[in-house]
Amino acid sequence: MPTTRKAVFNPDCRSCPRLASFLDQTGKKYPEYHSRPVAAFGDRKARLLIVGLAPGMHGANATGRPFTGDYAGILLYETLYEFGLSNKPVSASTSDGLKLTNCRITNAVKCLPPQNKPQLAEIKQCNGYLRKELDLLPEQSVIIALGKIAHDAVLRAYGLRLAAHPFGHANIHQICDSRVLVDSYHCSRYNTQTRRLTPEMFRKIFRIAGEHLEQGT
């Protein structure tokens, strides 16, 4: 199992100078925005953990909740609702009463990166928080990685070779005795509008995850 001395989350983390500086700039430009590291959201005892890339400028960075307030969250929360993992199909704000059941959402990088592109050093610096989140998962859990950066971050957290576990939509990886990693294309505006990721393709990911949860991975 992965181990780390880092806390699960530090809302005041400034370990990455480029990201900290960008958050400062964003906070001045949009004083009403969250503009801080974004914590995970959902059921703390969940056996399903969804890992995204990083907060979006006008989404999680604005609202303080993963995949909330931007286009990337539309398909995600609609699908969670369809599969009984959410009490609402839309995530609008931290005060909207949305609750997740047996599901938790986090990001590989907790802070907004410029151009939505974190540097490798920043991904690795933030990996300790992800390792701790993985540590706290119950036995027989499933992890869904939204995109290759999230996929690679999960593998790094477990100390696994990236080349041994290639990313691909609907690829399934047994990463330890009680953990399964399921890959998905990211539910970004680009992927959904170009049909690289369709709603049916995304539902397939959650059907796979549900089957493994029922089987105890």
Backbone hydrogen bonds, N-H to C=O, Kabsch-Sander energy under -0.5 kcal/mol:
donor,donor_aa,acceptor,acceptor_aa,energy
13,C,10,N,-1.9
20,A,16,C,-2.9
21,S,17,P,-2.5
22,F,18,R,-2.0
23,L,19,L,-2.5
24,D,20,A,-2.0
25,Q,21,S,-2.2
26,T,22,F,-2.6
27,G,23,L,-2.7
28,K,24,D,-1.6
29,K,25,Q,-1.9
30,Y,26,T,-2.9
33,Y,30,Y,-2.3
34,H,61,N,-0.5
34,H,62,A,-0.8
35,S,61,N,-2.6
38,V,110,K,-2.6
39,A,37,P,-0.5
41,F,105,I,-2.6
43,D,103,C,-2.2
46,A,43,D,-1.6
48,L,102,N,-0.5
49,L,47,R,-0.5
49,L,142,V,-2.5
50,I,104,R,-3.1
51,V,49,L,-0.5
51,V,144,I,-3.2
52,G,50,I,-0.6
52,G,106,T,-2.5
59,G,56,G,-0.9
61,N,56,G,-2.2
62,A,59,G,-0.9
63,T,59,G,-2.7
64,G,60,A,-2.9
68,T,65,R,-1.3
69,G,67,F,-0.5
69,G,91,S,-1.1
73,G,70,D,-1.1
74,I,71,Y,-1.7
75,L,71,Y,-0.6
76,L,72,A,-0.7
77,Y,73,G,-2.5
78,E,74,I,-1.9
79,T,75,L,-2.2
80,L,76,L,-2.4
81,Y,77,Y,-2.1
82,E,78,E,-2.1
83,F,79,T,-1.8
84,G,81,Y,-1.6
85,L,80,L,-3.0
86,S,80,L,-0.8
87,N,99,K,-1.8
92,A,90,V,-0.6
96,D,93,S,-1.5
101,T,85,L,-2.5
104,R,48,L,-2.0
105,I,41,F,-3.2
106,T,50,I,-2.8
108,A,52,G,-2.2
109,V,53,L,-2.1
116,N,113,P,-2.1
117,K,114,P,-2.1
122,E,119,Q,-0.5
123,I,119,Q,-2.2
124,K,120,L,-2.5
125,Q,121,A,-2.2
126,C,122,E,-2.0
127,N,123,I,-0.6
127,N,124,K,-0.6
128,G,125,Q,-0.6
129,Y,126,C,-1.1
130,L,126,C,-1.2
131,R,127,N,-2.7
132,K,128,G,-1.8
133,E,129,Y,-2.0
134,L,130,L,-2.4
135,D,131,R,-2.3
136,L,132,K,-1.5
137,L,134,L,-1.3
141,S,178,S,-1.8
142,V,47,R,-3.2
143,I,180,V,-3.0
144,I,49,L,-2.7
145,A,143,I,-0.6
145,A,182,V,-2.4
146,L,51,V,-3.0
146,L,144,I,-0.6
147,G,145,A,-1.2
147,G,184,S,-2.8
151,H,147,G,-2.1
152,D,148,K,-3.3
153,A,149,I,-2.1
154,V,150,A,-2.1
155,L,151,H,-2.0
156,R,152,D,-2.6
157,A,153,A,-2.1
158,Y,154,V,-1.4
159,G,156,R,-1.4
160,L,155,L,-2.7
164,A,161,R,-0.6
165,H,162,L,-1.4
170,A,183,D,-2.4
171,N,168,G,-2.8
173,H,181,L,-2.8
175,I,173,H,-1.1
175,I,179,R,-1.2
176,C,179,R,-1.2
179,R,176,C,-1.2
180,V,141,S,-1.5
181,L,173,H,-3.0
182,V,143,I,-3.1
183,D,171,N,-2.5
184,S,145,A,-2.1
188,S,186,H,-1.1
192,T,188,S,-2.3
193,Q,189,R,-2.8
194,T,190,Y,-2.0
195,R,192,T,-0.6
196,R,191,N,-1.2
197,L,191,N,-2.3
202,F,198,T,-2.2
203,R,199,P,-2.6
204,K,200,E,-1.9
205,I,201,M,-1.1
206,F,202,F,-1.3
207,R,203,R,-2.1
208,I,204,K,-2.4
209,A,205,I,-2.4
210,G,206,F,-2.4
211,E,207,R,-2.3
212,H,208,I,-2.0
213,L,209,A,-2.2
214,E,210,G,-2.3
215,Q,211,E,-1.9
216,G,212,H,-0.7
216,G,213,L,-0.5
217,T,212,H,-3.8
